[in-house]
Amino acid sequence: MTRTRSLFALCKATLATTALMAAPLLLSGCGFKPLYGEEKGGGAEVSTELKDIYVANIPERFGQQVRLALQAQMASDGPEDPHKYKLLVHPSVSAESIDIHGDNTTGRTRMLATAHWQLMTIEATPQLVTQGDTQTLDGYTSTYEQYFAQTMNMESTMGRIAQTLGEQVTQQVATWFRTHAHPATISDDRPKAYYPSPNVIPESEKGAPMEQEGADAIPDMATGRAPIDTNF
């Protein structure tokens, strides 16, 4: 009985291994090509192009986390040799309080992070090669009675967000190298709306403090959103 089970398990493992090895061949017949795979026919390899990118410094601690994630993603198996392109990334994070309790505390903080990136050439007169936008959503549970745990929750969330933004930007840049199709960018041409902010003391008698609408056209004061300190 034991021998029969061993033979059956061995056959299952062999079949699974064979299926995994044959999967790339079957997918290639359908037109599928690995994004970071080798390009046949004289085309530039995406992994090689990514190693030619210098990731410019990004201010503040969160920016440094995003930069480290980008460097790790683009270097891949390393070592990188950035001398051809320069990547400029501008990340931002906002926090929104949800699950509002009766005492006006919140049980959950939702964080939305966006990043606009530009790929420039490294030369005397840098040229814009391509650009794009990406965003990600994450959050953590609020624990007001445990301040250390609250801080750890926020820092862990910021680390995950930075890693995700790095992966998404790297994927968009790699896709451009493969297809030369420009990623979608967020249009900023629409007129901005401003609302009076009742929670801020006026600086003079001539005008009331105003607050700009958020990405969803709703003012932050209406949803509990607030820009957070990324120098945590």
N, C-alpha and C positions, 0 to 999 in steps of 0.2 A: 504493500500500500504506500509506504514511504517512498520507495523507488519510483513508483508511478507518478506520485506528486512532484518529485524532483525533476523527472523528465518533462512533465507538463509545464512546470515553471520555467525550465530551460528553453522549451520551445516558444513560450510566450515572450521571453526576453529576446530571443533571436529574431522573432517576427517584428517586435517593436523596434529593435535596432535597425533591421532592414528597411522598415517603413520610414524611419527618420533619415536614413542615408539616401533613400530614393526620393524623398519629398522635394529637395531642391531641383532634381532633374525633372520631376513632373511639373513643378511650378514654372520652371524655365520654358517648358513647352507651351505654357499659357501666356508667355510674355512677361512673367514676373522676373525682376532683377533686384538683387539685394542693393540697398541704398549705398552701403559702404563697401560693396564688393569691388573686385577688379573690373575695369572697363576694357573690353577687348576691341580691337580695331583702331588702336592708336589714340583713344580718348584719354583725357586726364582722369586719374583715379581720385575719387572724392576724399579718401583718407589722406592722400598726399597733399591735396589742396588745403584741407583743414589744418594740417600741420604748418602751413605757410601763413597762418593768421596770427597776428599779435593782438591779444585782447587788451584794450586800453584800460587804464586804472578807472575804477568806479568808486566814487566817494562813499564814506560811511561804512559801518560794519556789514550791513546787509549787502551793500554793493560789492564788498570784498568777497562775501560768500558766493554771490552770483558769478564773480570773476573766476574764483577757484573752480566752481562747477563747470564753467565754460572751458577753462584751460584743461581740466581733466577729460572732458568730453571730446575736445578737438585734438588733444594729443593722442588719445586712444592708447596704442601700445608704445607711443613715444619713440625717440625723443622728438619734440616739436622743433621746427626751424623757422620761426616767424620772421620773414623778410619780404613778403610779397603783398600782404593785405593787413589792414588795421580794422579791428572791429570795435565800434563805439556802441555801448549799451546804456540805456537810461531806464532803470527800473523804478517803480514806485509801488507803495503798499498802502492800502486803506483798511481800516477795521470797522466792522459793523456789529453792534450789539443786537442779538436776537434772543428769543426765549425770555422776554421781560417778565419779571415777577411783580407781585403786588407791592413790594417795598421798593420798587424801581431799580432793583438789581437785575442782572442778566445771568442766565445760566450757560450761555454759549456766545463765543466771539467768532464771527466769520470774517475772514481776511481775503481780500481781492488784490492780486498783484498783477501789474501789467509791465511790459518792457517794450520799448521801441529801440530797434537796433539799425545800425548803418554799417555797411561794409565798404571801406575806402581803400584805395591803392596807396602804397607807400612809395612816394616819389616827391620831387621838388614841388609839384603842384598836384596834390591828392585829388583823385576823381572818385565820385560816388559810383560804386558798382551796382549795389542793390540795397534795399532796406525792407523792413517789415515790422510787424507788431505781433505780440503774443500775450496771453494772459492765463492765469490759473487761479483756482479757488481752493481754500483750505480753512481750517478753523481749529479751535480747541475749547474744552470745557472749562468754565470759570470755577475756581476754588478759592473763594475769598478768605476762608478760614486758614488756608495754608499758603502763605505768600511765596515761600520758596518753590512749592509745587506749581503755583501760578506762573512764576517767572520761567520755570523749566518748560512748562507747556507752551508758553509763547515762543521761547527760543527754539524749541523743537519744531514748531510750526514754521517759523521763519527759515530754519534750515531746510525743511522739506520744500518750501516755496522756492528758495534759491536754487535748489537742485532741479526742480521741475522747470523753472524758467531757463536754466542752462541747457537742459536737454531739449526743450522746445526750440530755442534759438539755434542750437547746433543742428537740429533736424531741418529747420527752414533754410539755413545756409547751405547745408549739404544737398538739399533738394534743388536749390538754385544751381549749384555746381553741376548737378546731374542733368537738369532739364532747361536751365536758364529761363525758367518761368518765374516772374517776380511775385513774391508773397503778397498777400493782401495787407494793406495798411489802413489804419484807422483815420478816417477823414476828420479834420479838425476845422472845417470851413464853416460849419453852421454857427449862427449867432449864439453867444453865451447869454444865459439868463442869470440874473442876480436877485437875491431876496434879502430883505432886511433881517439882520440877526439880532434877536431880542436879548441874547445872553452876553453880548459884548458891550462894554462901556464906550460911548461915543468919544472920539478924540477931540471933537469940536462941536460947536452948535450949528455948523453949516450942513452937516450930513450925518446920516445914520450909518452904522457899520453894515456892510453888505457881505453876503455869502454867495459864492458861485455854486451853480447846480453841479450835481455829481454826474458820473458817466451814464446813469439811467435817467437824467433830467430831473431828478428829485434832490432837493437840498439835503445836506448831511443832517441838519438839525431835525428833520422829519423822520429819519430812520435810525438815528443813534450812531451814524458813521462818524469817524474822526480820523484824521491823519495821525499815524503813530510815529513814535520816536524810533528810528532805525538804528540809533546808536546805543541800543540796549546793552 
